[in-house]
């Protein structure tokens, strides 16, 4: 009998401890929950509204609709529904969430409280500017911090997410090229290790994407990059620290080369959290860089958004920003919504940006201060290097360290075992951890990209390391069935994604009707 | 610093395990020229909660919160009452602090919410299928136009003058950089646009809004048929989701794509964001849809479960061949939308819509009684336009001094145009005394 880290037997001692079948299908705190549409109690509502005042409808030529088809539930039923659903989620509040490149760090609740101050949350974006001076002041304060931390002279707060920020940055590059009368520059260099959004952004804007191979050290191959330069090159999109968790040592040479060739340097700042407050991007030769407020500055990911992706710009690109932006003059703060300089480009979303995220990010920044940010990026890098060092003898690290905020392993350690990276990830779930990022970046085989972040304690890291090492040993011992059956202790076991894509069922329909299937 | 769990002893032990003498040494790959020697100078140090609260509360206090004064501001963002349950539920850490549900076994909560959200959006808009949300209504509109370009292999969009100018601008920004044509018509508060006449063999789509930016409601059934007869798609934009509880939905009018703003349900005004874009299409177009989609499937034990699906459309798989570069969506805002709608239910939602309409009818009647004010619209939902004998921007500023938010001067959205037009919204939050205050103040300043 083996013992686990709690000192109890790690395999069931007898029939008594096996998971029983229950009548309800519930398993203790794991409660099965029907779709909200299957809980309809017609006529019921969880909101008490006053009677509709007597009136004649004034809808012109439009008819009132007959029926929407929504289910009726009382408030307690709704609360229970969403509470039960929430309990089927893993979250950063639950535990270590080492998704490389995604930066799952603690989300302070002070930030939530601040974003809900009525003076921010209950302000309409089209109120007279005289009634929103504090909101504009906050945007200006955040802009000041972002400019100071990066050393860059200009910033736009408009983009709604990182990928949207990439759009803004690449639009600025396009606008600058148009201004120079160089529309023929249509090729963008993108390293193979880039996030998928980089080539998608460049392609969406009509640039052709020219991939640059990675060198044996996991970084851009400078010679290969220089060989691709030419009069049709618009710029390079480089993630730094890169998606292998490494700092691009040749970044200055890359910047100089792209500038000498007449192009611009877009930096994907998704990994800015590794260097915030310790490295000055302006001194790396960057022309534009987006900053994911939901990564570096810890605004909550919310199960997939909302994000916010401000972009900082160099002198060269500063005139080419989207509207609107905030300026401060003798009369206070105001919004520039038109084209005052004549070089701005158009609007990227309605209104003025993700204000709710600005409040949270500024609360995070003020809480840390310059010294706290210095410590935070230091701890993020320390934690990643610690995980890398401790796993070095069991897993196969793809590149030599030191790494930055995340460490990359590949699946060579699984060679011949019949166990895959995916299997390891699924077994980690049973151990109580969210898996690391898998199969990304594409430059190594079967990637496992681990980003612990600075908000994990050493004890949490040690437990994670223990779990991962034990799984690696178990894989090498050939217990393939264990891995292929994992996870077993979750609300659902492995889901059939192929079937979901082959015959998509994308909405509920009453069972009497055929399920919608789009081919 | 309260968010950092490592102790000095931990740091030393960890550096020893790594074999490094200091954290600085771990940054040795950074060119020295860009490395800072210590915390950034000229910025303050760390601060406790109380101190941060004081600083931010001081900024918040300089704004007029819409709920503290009579407010009639709409035009794409609406003040509605959000039940307490909504904000409590979205702050559950399991929703708030989860990532995109890439590991479905431990993300069934988020995934089922998205599946229910997609169903709710499809029901509201009268469409077959909806995605798991977009950044906001304006970006959804631009994505809809690009989707129409892909579907029709044509490259021109006709934008009605009733389309919210921010939606128009986001679309024309994309048109400029991405390389398609967007023909934006001038503002038409009284309608009368002949959109069909503009549809030619290059036209991928016509974009209209209902209610339009001036609050006017229109039946687009015939427009849909005529566009489709010429091989173009009809995109209907909705900026006030509550209107879908009363008006014939775009799907019933024959819309091909609906792009909408969902802020009205569950989400605060937030000075313009974050909001939640709704995106719904006819079933046959689903594979050209942008954004995330959640689909139903079964797990290894045959139990129903949900996964993100059709991801071969998306950037993380397709890279430069993706339908869109979108990665993040508006997950938490979509959750708030969904919870609010679940609470309302069929009866609550349709009743809420009628109350909104009744308030607006009442307000329009009251304003008609003010000398010099005349209502432009013959049909509206909860928002309408009036003409004033003076510049609306000046009137709005004067009323703001009296702590009344009188609406949106059309010139704020259409610079230099329609200077005597004022757009006003009323919702279930509008009271009799709000209307009294507005009519009294207007009477005095006009």
Boltz contact constraints between the chains, C-beta under 6 A:
constraints:
  - contact:
      token1: [A, 36]
      token2: [B, 116]
      max_distance: 6.0
  - contact:
      token1: [A, 36]
      token2: [B, 342]
      max_distance: 6.0
  - contact:
      token1: [A, 43]
      token2: [B, 347]
      max_distance: 6.0
  - contact:
      token1: [A, 45]
      token2: [B, 345]
      max_distance: 6.0
  - contact:
      token1: [A, 45]
      token2: [B, 347]
      max_distance: 6.0
  - contact:
      token1: [A, 45]
      token2: [B, 348]
      max_distance: 6.0
  - contact:
      token1: [A, 46]
      token2: [B, 343]
      max_distance: 6.0
  - contact:
      token1: [A, 47]
      token2: [B, 83]
      max_distance: 6.0
  - contact:
      token1: [A, 47]
      token2: [B, 343]
      max_distance: 6.0
  - contact:
      token1: [A, 47]
      token2: [B, 344]
      max_distance: 6.0
  - contact:
      token1: [A, 47]
      token2: [B, 348]
      max_distance: 6.0
  - contact:
      token1: [A, 49]
      token2: [B, 351]
      max_distance: 6.0
  - contact:
      token1: [A, 52]
      token2: [B, 354]
      max_distance: 6.0
  - contact:
      token1: [A, 52]
      token2: [B, 355]
      max_distance: 6.0
  - contact:
      token1: [A, 52]
      token2: [B, 358]
      max_distance: 6.0
  - contact:
      token1: [A, 53]
      token2: [B, 358]
      max_distance: 6.0
  - contact:
      token1: [A, 55]
      token2: [B, 358]
      max_distance: 6.0
  - contact:
      token1: [A, 55]
      token2: [B, 361]
      max_distance: 6.0
  - contact:
      token1: [A, 58]
      token2: [B, 361]
      max_distance: 6.0
  - contact:
      token1: [A, 58]
      token2: [B, 379]
      max_distance: 6.0
  - contact:
      token1: [A, 59]
      token2: [B, 217]
      max_distance: 6.0
  - contact:
      token1: [A, 59]
      token2: [B, 379]
      max_distance: 6.0
  - contact:
      token1: [A, 60]
      token2: [B, 217]
      max_distance: 6.0
  - contact:
      token1: [A, 60]
      token2: [B, 378]
      max_distance: 6.0
  - contact:
      token1: [A, 60]
      token2: [B, 379]
      max_distance: 6.0
  - contact:
      token1: [A, 61]
      token2: [B, 219]
      max_distance: 6.0
  - contact:
      token1: [A, 62]
      token2: [B, 217]
      max_distance: 6.0
  - contact:
      token1: [A, 62]
      token2: [B, 219]
      max_distance: 6.0
  - contact:
      token1: [A, 62]
      token2: [B, 247]
      max_distance: 6.0
  - contact:
      token1: [A, 62]
      token2: [B, 248]
      max_distance: 6.0
  - contact:
      token1: [A, 63]
      token2: [B, 248]
      max_distance: 6.0
  - contact:
      token1: [A, 64]
      token2: [B, 246]
      max_distance: 6.0
  - contact:
      token1: [A, 65]
      token2: [B, 248]
      max_distance: 6.0
  - contact:
      token1: [A, 65]
      token2: [B, 249]
      max_distance: 6.0
  - contact:
      token1: [A, 68]
      token2: [B, 123]
      max_distance: 6.0
  - contact:
      token1: [A, 68]
      token2: [B, 346]
      max_distance: 6.0
  - contact:
      token1: [A, 69]
      token2: [B, 123]
      max_distance: 6.0
  - contact:
      token1: [A, 70]
      token2: [B, 345]
      max_distance: 6.0
  - contact:
      token1: [A, 70]
      token2: [B, 346]
      max_distance: 6.0
  - contact:
      token1: [A, 70]
      token2: [B, 349]
      max_distance: 6.0
  - contact:
      token1: [A, 72]
      token2: [B, 345]
      max_distance: 6.0
  - contact:
      token1: [A, 72]
      token2: [B, 346]
      max_distance: 6.0
  - contact:
      token1: [A, 72]
      token2: [B, 347]
      max_distance: 6.0
  - contact:
      token1: [A, 78]
      token2: [B, 342]
      max_distance: 6.0
  - contact:
      token1: [A, 78]
      token2: [B, 343]
      max_distance: 6.0
  - contact:
      token1: [A, 79]
      token2: [B, 85]
      max_distance: 6.0
  - contact:
      token1: [A, 82]
      token2: [B, 89]
      max_distance: 6.0
  - contact:
      token1: [A, 82]
      token2: [B, 339]
      max_distance: 6.0
  - contact:
      token1: [A, 85]
      token2: [B, 109]
      max_distance: 6.0
  - contact:
      token1: [A, 85]
      token2: [B, 112]
      max_distance: 6.0
  - contact:
      token1: [A, 86]
      token2: [B, 92]
      max_distance: 6.0
  - contact:
      token1: [A, 86]
      token2: [B, 94]
      max_distance: 6.0
  - contact:
      token1: [A, 86]
      token2: [B, 95]
      max_distance: 6.0
  - contact:
      token1: [A, 86]
      token2: [B, 109]
      max_distance: 6.0
  - contact:
      token1: [A, 88]
      token2: [B, 108]
      max_distance: 6.0
  - contact:
      token1: [A, 88]
      token2: [B, 109]
      max_distance: 6.0
  - contact:
      token1: [A, 89]
      token2: [B, 94]
      max_distance: 6.0
  - contact:
      token1: [A, 89]
      token2: [B, 98]
      max_distance: 6.0
  - contact:
      token1: [A, 89]
      token2: [B, 107]
      max_distance: 6.0
  - contact:
      token1: [A, 89]
      token2: [B, 109]
      max_distance: 6.0
  - contact:
      token1: [A, 89]
      token2: [B, 110]
      max_distance: 6.0
  - contact:
      token1: [A, 90]
      token2: [B, 106]
      max_distance: 6.0
  - contact:
      token1: [A, 91]
      token2: [B, 93]
      max_distance: 6.0
  - contact:
      token1: [A, 91]
      token2: [B, 94]
      max_distance: 6.0
  - contact:
      token1: [A, 91]
      token2: [B, 97]
      max_distance: 6.0
  - contact:
      token1: [A, 91]
      token2: [B, 98]
      max_distance: 6.0
  - contact:
      token1: [A, 92]
      token2: [B, 97]
      max_distance: 6.0
  - contact:
      token1: [A, 93]
      token2: [B, 93]
      max_distance: 6.0
  - contact:
      token1: [A, 93]
      token2: [B, 97]
      max_distance: 6.0
  - contact:
      token1: [A, 99]
      token2: [B, 99]
      max_distance: 6.0
  - contact:
      token1: [A, 102]
      token2: [B, 99]
      max_distance: 6.0
  - contact:
      token1: [A, 104]
      token2: [B, 99]
      max_distance: 6.0
  - contact:
      token1: [A, 106]
      token2: [B, 3]
      max_distance: 6.0
  - contact:
      token1: [A, 107]
      token2: [B, 97]
      max_distance: 6.0
  - contact:
      token1: [A, 110]
      token2: [B, 49]
      max_distance: 6.0
  - contact:
      token1: [A, 114]
      token2: [B, 56]
      max_distance: 6.0
  - contact:
      token1: [A, 117]
      token2: [B, 60]
      max_distance: 6.0
  - contact:
      token1: [A, 118]
      token2: [B, 65]
      max_distance: 6.0
  - contact:
      token1: [A, 119]
      token2: [B, 60]
      max_distance: 6.0
  - contact:
      token1: [A, 119]
      token2: [B, 61]
      max_distance: 6.0
  - contact:
      token1: [A, 119]
      token2: [B, 63]
      max_distance: 6.0
  - contact:
      token1: [A, 119]
      token2: [B, 65]
      max_distance: 6.0
  - contact:
      token1: [A, 120]
      token2: [B, 60]
      max_distance: 6.0
  - contact:
      token1: [A, 121]
      token2: [B, 268]
      max_distance: 6.0
  - contact:
      token1: [A, 121]
      token2: [B, 270]
      max_distance: 6.0
  - contact:
      token1: [A, 122]
      token2: [B, 65]
      max_distance: 6.0
  - contact:
      token1: [A, 122]
      token2: [B, 66]
      max_distance: 6.0
  - contact:
      token1: [A, 122]
      token2: [B, 67]
      max_distance: 6.0
  - contact:
      token1: [A, 122]
      token2: [B, 269]
      max_distance: 6.0
  - contact:
      token1: [A, 123]
      token2: [B, 63]
      max_distance: 6.0
  - contact:
      token1: [A, 123]
      token2: [B, 269]
      max_distance: 6.0
  - contact:
      token1: [A, 123]
      token2: [B, 271]
      max_distance: 6.0
  - contact:
      token1: [A, 124]
      token2: [B, 66]
      max_distance: 6.0
  - contact:
      token1: [A, 124]
      token2: [B, 73]
      max_distance: 6.0
  - contact:
      token1: [A, 124]
      token2: [B, 77]
      max_distance: 6.0
  - contact:
      token1: [A, 124]
      token2: [B, 269]
      max_distance: 6.0
  - contact:
      token1: [A, 125]
      token2: [B, 77]
      max_distance: 6.0
  - contact:
      token1: [A, 125]
      token2: [B, 271]
      max_distance: 6.0
  - contact:
      token1: [A, 125]
      token2: [B, 272]
      max_distance: 6.0
  - contact:
      token1: [A, 126]
      token2: [B, 73]
      max_distance: 6.0
  - contact:
      token1: [A, 126]
      token2: [B, 75]
      max_distance: 6.0
  - contact:
      token1: [A, 126]
      token2: [B, 408]
      max_distance: 6.0
  - contact:
      token1: [A, 127]
      token2: [B, 73]
      max_distance: 6.0
  - contact:
      token1: [A, 127]
      token2: [B, 405]
      max_distance: 6.0
  - contact:
      token1: [A, 128]
      token2: [B, 396]
      max_distance: 6.0
  - contact:
      token1: [A, 128]
      token2: [B, 397]
      max_distance: 6.0
  - contact:
      token1: [A, 128]
      token2: [B, 400]
      max_distance: 6.0
  - contact:
      token1: [A, 130]
      token2: [B, 400]
      max_distance: 6.0
  - contact:
      token1: [A, 131]
      token2: [B, 64]
      max_distance: 6.0
  - contact:
      token1: [A, 131]
      token2: [B, 400]
      max_distance: 6.0
  - contact:
      token1: [A, 132]
      token2: [B, 63]
      max_distance: 6.0
  - contact:
      token1: [A, 133]
      token2: [B, 62]
      max_distance: 6.0
  - contact:
      token1: [A, 134]
      token2: [B, 59]
      max_distance: 6.0
  - contact:
      token1: [A, 134]
      token2: [B, 60]
      max_distance: 6.0
  - contact:
      token1: [A, 134]
      token2: [B, 62]
      max_distance: 6.0
  - contact:
      token1: [A, 134]
      token2: [B, 63]
      max_distance: 6.0
  - contact:
      token1: [A, 135]
      token2: [B, 63]
      max_distance: 6.0
  - contact:
      token1: [A, 135]
      token2: [B, 271]
      max_distance: 6.0
  - contact:
      token1: [A, 137]
      token2: [B, 59]
      max_distance: 6.0
  - contact:
      token1: [A, 138]
      token2: [B, 59]
      max_distance: 6.0
  - contact:
      token1: [A, 160]
      token2: [B, 135]
      max_distance: 6.0
  - contact:
      token1: [A, 161]
      token2: [B, 328]
      max_distance: 6.0
  - contact:
      token1: [A, 163]
      token2: [B, 325]
      max_distance: 6.0
  - contact:
      token1: [A, 163]
      token2: [B, 326]
      max_distance: 6.0
  - contact:
      token1: [A, 163]
      token2: [B, 327]
      max_distance: 6.0
  - contact:
      token1: [A, 171]
      token2: [B, 177]
      max_distance: 6.0
  - contact:
      token1: [A, 174]
      token2: [B, 177]
      max_distance: 6.0
  - contact:
      token1: [A, 196]
      token2: [B, 315]
      max_distance: 6.0
  - contact:
      token1: [A, 196]
      token2: [B, 316]
      max_distance: 6.0
  - contact:
      token1: [A, 196]
      token2: [B, 319]
      max_distance: 6.0
  - contact:
      token1: [A, 197]
      token2: [B, 315]
      max_distance: 6.0
  - contact:
      token1: [A, 197]
      token2: [B, 325]
      max_distance: 6.0
  - contact:
      token1: [A, 197]
      token2: [B, 327]
      max_distance: 6.0
  - contact:
      token1: [A, 199]
      token2: [B, 319]
      max_distance: 6.0
  - contact:
      token1: [A, 199]
      token2: [B, 320]
      max_distance: 6.0
  - contact:
      token1: [A, 200]
      token2: [B, 315]
      max_distance: 6.0
  - contact:
      token1: [A, 200]
      token2: [B, 319]
      max_distance: 6.0
  - contact:
      token1: [A, 200]
      token2: [B, 322]
      max_distance: 6.0
  - contact:
      token1: [A, 200]
      token2: [B, 325]
      max_distance: 6.0
  - contact:
      token1: [A, 201]
      token2: [B, 325]
      max_distance: 6.0
  - contact:
      token1: [A, 203]
      token2: [B, 320]
      max_distance: 6.0
  - contact:
      token1: [A, 204]
      token2: [B, 325]
      max_distance: 6.0
  - contact:
      token1: [A, 205]
      token2: [B, 177]
      max_distance: 6.0
  - contact:
      token1: [A, 206]
      token2: [B, 179]
      max_distance: 6.0
  - contact:
      token1: [A, 209]
      token2: [B, 320]
      max_distance: 6.0
  - contact:
      token1: [A, 247]
      token2: [B, 29]
      max_distance: 6.0
  - contact:
      token1: [A, 247]
      token2: [B, 30]
      max_distance: 6.0
  - contact:
      token1: [A, 249]
      token2: [B, 29]
      max_distance: 6.0
  - contact:
      token1: [A, 252]
      token2: [B, 31]
      max_distance: 6.0
  - contact:
      token1: [A, 277]
      token2: [B, 40]
      max_distance: 6.0
  - contact:
      token1: [A, 278]
      token2: [B, 36]
      max_distance: 6.0
  - contact:
      token1: [A, 279]
      token2: [B, 30]
      max_distance: 6.0
  - contact:
      token1: [A, 279]
      token2: [B, 34]
      max_distance: 6.0
  - contact:
      token1: [A, 280]
      token2: [B, 34]
      max_distance: 6.0
  - contact:
      token1: [A, 283]
      token2: [B, 33]
      max_distance: 6.0
  - contact:
      token1: [A, 283]
      token2: [B, 34]
      max_distance: 6.0
  - contact:
      token1: [A, 284]
      token2: [B, 34]
      max_distance: 6.0
  - contact:
      token1: [A, 300]
      token2: [B, 96]
      max_distance: 6.0
  - contact:
      token1: [A, 300]
      token2: [B, 97]
      max_distance: 6.0
  - contact:
      token1: [A, 301]
      token2: [B, 99]
      max_distance: 6.0
  - contact:
      token1: [A, 302]
      token2: [B, 331]
      max_distance: 6.0
  - contact:
      token1: [A, 302]
      token2: [B, 332]
      max_distance: 6.0
  - contact:
      token1: [A, 303]
      token2: [B, 95]
      max_distance: 6.0
  - contact:
      token1: [A, 303]
      token2: [B, 98]
      max_distance: 6.0
  - contact:
      token1: [A, 303]
      token2: [B, 110]
      max_distance: 6.0
  - contact:
      token1: [A, 303]
      token2: [B, 331]
      max_distance: 6.0
  - contact:
      token1: [A, 304]
      token2: [B, 100]
      max_distance: 6.0
  - contact:
      token1: [A, 304]
      token2: [B, 329]
      max_distance: 6.0
  - contact:
      token1: [A, 304]
      token2: [B, 331]
      max_distance: 6.0
  - contact:
      token1: [A, 305]
      token2: [B, 328]
      max_distance: 6.0
  - contact:
      token1: [A, 305]
      token2: [B, 329]
      max_distance: 6.0
  - contact:
      token1: [A, 305]
      token2: [B, 330]
      max_distance: 6.0
  - contact:
      token1: [A, 305]
      token2: [B, 331]
      max_distance: 6.0
  - contact:
      token1: [A, 306]
      token2: [B, 274]
      max_distance: 6.0
  - contact:
      token1: [A, 306]
      token2: [B, 330]
      max_distance: 6.0
  - contact:
      token1: [A, 306]
      token2: [B, 333]
      max_distance: 6.0
  - contact:
      token1: [A, 307]
      token2: [B, 328]
      max_distance: 6.0
  - contact:
      token1: [A, 338]
      token2: [B, 415]
      max_distance: 6.0
  - contact:
      token1: [A, 346]
      token2: [B, 169]
      max_distance: 6.0
  - contact:
      token1: [A, 346]
      token2: [B, 172]
      max_distance: 6.0
  - contact:
      token1: [A, 346]
      token2: [B, 173]
      max_distance: 6.0
  - contact:
      token1: [A, 347]
      token2: [B, 166]
      max_distance: 6.0
  - contact:
      token1: [A, 347]
      token2: [B, 169]
      max_distance: 6.0
  - contact:
      token1: [A, 347]
      token2: [B, 170]
      max_distance: 6.0
  - contact:
      token1: [A, 347]
      token2: [B, 173]
      max_distance: 6.0
  - contact:
      token1: [A, 349]
      token2: [B, 136]
      max_distance: 6.0
  - contact:
      token1: [A, 349]
      token2: [B, 138]
      max_distance: 6.0
  - contact:
      token1: [A, 349]
      token2: [B, 139]
      max_distance: 6.0
  - contact:
      token1: [A, 350]
      token2: [B, 76]
      max_distance: 6.0
  - contact:
      token1: [A, 350]
      token2: [B, 136]
      max_distance: 6.0
  - contact:
      token1: [A, 350]
      token2: [B, 138]
      max_distance: 6.0
  - contact:
      token1: [A, 350]
      token2: [B, 166]
      max_distance: 6.0
  - contact:
      token1: [A, 351]
      token2: [B, 272]
      max_distance: 6.0
  - contact:
      token1: [A, 352]
      token2: [B, 272]
      max_distance: 6.0
  - contact:
      token1: [A, 354]
      token2: [B, 273]
      max_distance: 6.0
  - contact:
      token1: [A, 354]
      token2: [B, 274]
      max_distance: 6.0
  - contact:
      token1: [A, 355]
      token2: [B, 270]
      max_distance: 6.0
  - contact:
      token1: [A, 355]
      token2: [B, 271]
      max_distance: 6.0
  - contact:
      token1: [A, 355]
      token2: [B, 272]
      max_distance: 6.0
  - contact:
      token1: [A, 355]
      token2: [B, 273]
      max_distance: 6.0
  - contact:
      token1: [A, 356]
      token2: [B, 270]
      max_distance: 6.0
  - contact:
      token1: [A, 356]
      token2: [B, 274]
      max_distance: 6.0
  - contact:
      token1: [A, 363]
      token2: [B, 52]
      max_distance: 6.0
  - contact:
      token1: [A, 366]
      token2: [B, 47]
      max_distance: 6.0
  - contact:
      token1: [A, 366]
      token2: [B, 52]
      max_distance: 6.0
  - contact:
      token1: [A, 367]
      token2: [B, 47]
      max_distance: 6.0
  - contact:
      token1: [A, 367]
      token2: [B, 52]
      max_distance: 6.0
  - contact:
      token1: [A, 368]
      token2: [B, 46]
      max_distance: 6.0
  - contact:
      token1: [A, 369]
      token2: [B, 44]
      max_distance: 6.0
  - contact:
      token1: [A, 369]
      token2: [B, 45]
      max_distance: 6.0
  - contact:
      token1: [A, 369]
      token2: [B, 46]
      max_distance: 6.0
  - contact:
      token1: [A, 370]
      token2: [B, 39]
      max_distance: 6.0
  - contact:
      token1: [A, 370]
      token2: [B, 40]
      max_distance: 6.0
  - contact:
      token1: [A, 370]
      token2: [B, 43]
      max_distance: 6.0
  - contact:
      token1: [A, 371]
      token2: [B, 39]
      max_distance: 6.0
  - contact:
      token1: [A, 371]
      token2: [B, 45]
      max_distance: 6.0
  - contact:
      token1: [A, 371]
      token2: [B, 46]
      max_distance: 6.0
  - contact:
      token1: [A, 372]
      token2: [B, 1]
      max_distance: 6.0
  - contact:
      token1: [A, 372]
      token2: [B, 46]
      max_distance: 6.0
  - contact:
      token1: [A, 374]
      token2: [B, 39]
      max_distance: 6.0
  - contact:
      token1: [A, 375]
      token2: [B, 1]
      max_distance: 6.0
  - contact:
      token1: [A, 375]
      token2: [B, 4]
      max_distance: 6.0
  - contact:
      token1: [A, 378]
      token2: [B, 23]
      max_distance: 6.0
  - contact:
      token1: [A, 379]
      token2: [B, 4]
      max_distance: 6.0
  - contact:
      token1: [A, 379]
      token2: [B, 6]
      max_distance: 6.0
  - contact:
      token1: [A, 381]
      token2: [B, 26]
      max_distance: 6.0
  - contact:
      token1: [A, 382]
      token2: [B, 14]
      max_distance: 6.0
  - contact:
      token1: [A, 382]
      token2: [B, 23]
      max_distance: 6.0
  - contact:
      token1: [A, 385]
      token2: [B, 18]
      max_distance: 6.0
  - contact:
      token1: [A, 385]
      token2: [B, 26]
      max_distance: 6.0
  - contact:
      token1: [A, 386]
      token2: [B, 14]
      max_distance: 6.0
  - contact:
      token1: [A, 386]
      token2: [B, 17]
      max_distance: 6.0
  - contact:
      token1: [A, 389]
      token2: [B, 17]
      max_distance: 6.0
  - contact:
      token1: [A, 389]
      token2: [B, 18]
      max_distance: 6.0
  - contact:
      token1: [A, 402]
      token2: [B, 26]
      max_distance: 6.0
  - contact:
      token1: [A, 429]
      token2: [B, 105]
      max_distance: 6.0
  - contact:
      token1: [A, 429]
      token2: [B, 106]
      max_distance: 6.0
  - contact:
      token1: [A, 454]
      token2: [B, 4]
      max_distance: 6.0
  - contact:
      token1: [A, 455]
      token2: [B, 3]
      max_distance: 6.0
  - contact:
      token1: [A, 457]
      token2: [B, 5]
      max_distance: 6.0
  - contact:
      token1: [A, 458]
      token2: [B, 10]
      max_distance: 6.0
  - contact:
      token1: [A, 487]
      token2: [B, 105]
      max_distance: 6.0
  - contact:
      token1: [A, 490]
      token2: [B, 105]
      max_distance: 6.0
  - contact:
      token1: [A, 490]
      token2: [B, 106]
      max_distance: 6.0
  - contact:
      token1: [A, 491]
      token2: [B, 108]
      max_distance: 6.0
  - contact:
      token1: [A, 492]
      token2: [B, 105]
      max_distance: 6.0
  - contact:
      token1: [A, 492]
      token2: [B, 108]
      max_distance: 6.0
  - contact:
      token1: [A, 492]
      token2: [B, 299]
      max_distance: 6.0
  - contact:
      token1: [A, 492]
      token2: [B, 305]
      max_distance: 6.0
  - contact:
      token1: [A, 493]
      token2: [B, 299]
      max_distance: 6.0
  - contact:
      token1: [A, 493]
      token2: [B, 300]
      max_distance: 6.0
  - contact:
      token1: [A, 493]
      token2: [B, 301]
      max_distance: 6.0
  - contact:
      token1: [A, 494]
      token2: [B, 300]
      max_distance: 6.0
  - contact:
      token1: [A, 495]
      token2: [B, 104]
      max_distance: 6.0
  - contact:
      token1: [A, 495]
      token2: [B, 297]
      max_distance: 6.0
  - contact:
      token1: [A, 495]
      token2: [B, 299]
      max_distance: 6.0
  - contact:
      token1: [A, 495]
      token2: [B, 305]
      max_distance: 6.0
  - contact:
      token1: [A, 495]
      token2: [B, 307]
      max_distance: 6.0
  - contact:
      token1: [A, 496]
      token2: [B, 297]
      max_distance: 6.0
  - contact:
      token1: [A, 496]
      token2: [B, 298]
      max_distance: 6.0
  - contact:
      token1: [A, 497]
      token2: [B, 307]
      max_distance: 6.0
  - contact:
      token1: [A, 499]
      token2: [B, 297]
      max_distance: 6.0
  - contact:
      token1: [A, 500]
      token2: [B, 295]
      max_distance: 6.0
  - contact:
      token1: [A, 500]
      token2: [B, 297]
      max_distance: 6.0
  - contact:
      token1: [A, 500]
      token2: [B, 307]
      max_distance: 6.0
  - contact:
      token1: [A, 500]
      token2: [B, 309]
      max_distance: 6.0
  - contact:
      token1: [A, 501]
      token2: [B, 309]
      max_distance: 6.0
  - contact:
      token1: [A, 501]
      token2: [B, 310]
      max_distance: 6.0
  - contact:
      token1: [A, 504]
      token2: [B, 295]
      max_distance: 6.0
  - contact:
      token1: [A, 504]
      token2: [B, 309]
      max_distance: 6.0
  - contact:
      token1: [A, 505]
      token2: [B, 295]
      max_distance: 6.0
  - contact:
      token1: [A, 505]
      token2: [B, 296]
      max_distance: 6.0
  - contact:
      token1: [A, 506]
      token2: [B, 118]
      max_distance: 6.0
  - contact:
      token1: [A, 506]
      token2: [B, 129]
      max_distance: 6.0
  - contact:
      token1: [A, 506]
      token2: [B, 293]
      max_distance: 6.0
  - contact:
      token1: [A, 506]
      token2: [B, 295]
      max_distance: 6.0
  - contact:
      token1: [A, 507]
      token2: [B, 118]
      max_distance: 6.0
  - contact:
      token1: [A, 507]
      token2: [B, 119]
      max_distance: 6.0
  - contact:
      token1: [A, 507]
      token2: [B, 122]
      max_distance: 6.0
  - contact:
      token1: [A, 507]
      token2: [B, 129]
      max_distance: 6.0
  - contact:
      token1: [A, 508]
      token2: [B, 119]
      max_distance: 6.0
  - contact:
      token1: [A, 518]
      token2: [B, 283]
      max_distance: 6.0
  - contact:
      token1: [A, 518]
      token2: [B, 286]
      max_distance: 6.0
